Amino acid sequence: MPGSPYTNWFVVAFLILVAILLSVDEDTRVALYVAPVWFTILGISYQVTKPRAAQVA
């Protein structure tokens, strides 16, 4: 990525800012609480449904 590693830190700071802004408002705080559960479900679903690598004999 151009500007690395500074742009990487910028992205991390932006994501932290988004999390802070989600936690400020009571209506959006629910999304902040549900997001880790949703990503866990997506990760488990991916692991279960991804195609198995073909074994080379």
LOMI-113645 format. One record per residue (C-alpha): residue in one letter; x, y, z. Coordinates in steps of 0.05 Angstrom, whole numbers, padded with zeros to 5 digits, always signed. Example, Ala and Ser with C-alpha at 12.3 -4.5 7.8 and 13.67 -1.06 7.14 Angstrom:
2
A+00246-00090+00156S+00273-00021+00143
***
This chain:
57
M+00000+00000+00000P+00028+00069-00017G+00053+00105+00044S+00062+00042+00085P+00068+00036+00145Y+00035+00104+00159T-00027+00087+00119N-00035+00023+00159W-00036+00063+00224F-00084+00112+00193V-00132+00055+00178V-00126+00028+00249A-00140+00097+00277F-00200+00105+00231L-00229+00038+00254I-00219+00058+00327L-00254+00124+00312V-00313+00087+00281A-00318+00042+00343I-00317+00103+00388L-00371+00138+00347L-00414+00075+00349S-00408+00072+00424V-00430+00144+00434D-00501+00137+00409E-00548+00089+00444D-00581+00066+00380T-00516+00047+00345R-00485+00015+00407V-00525-00048+00391A-00486-00055+00326L-00421-00050+00365Y-00443-00107+00411V-00469-00151+00355A-00411-00143+00307P-00362-00192+00342V-00417-00245+00345W-00433-00235+00271F-00360-00240+00250T-00351-00303+00292I-00411-00335+00258L-00384-00315+00190G-00315-00343+00206I-00343-00409+00230S-00388-00414+00170Y-00330-00402+00123Q-00288-00455+00157V-00345-00505+00151T-00363-00491+00079K-00296-00475+00046P-00275-00527-00006R-00224-00576+00018A-00155-00573-00015A-00143-00630-00062Q-00090-00677-00037V-00035-00690-00088A-00012-00763-00089
***
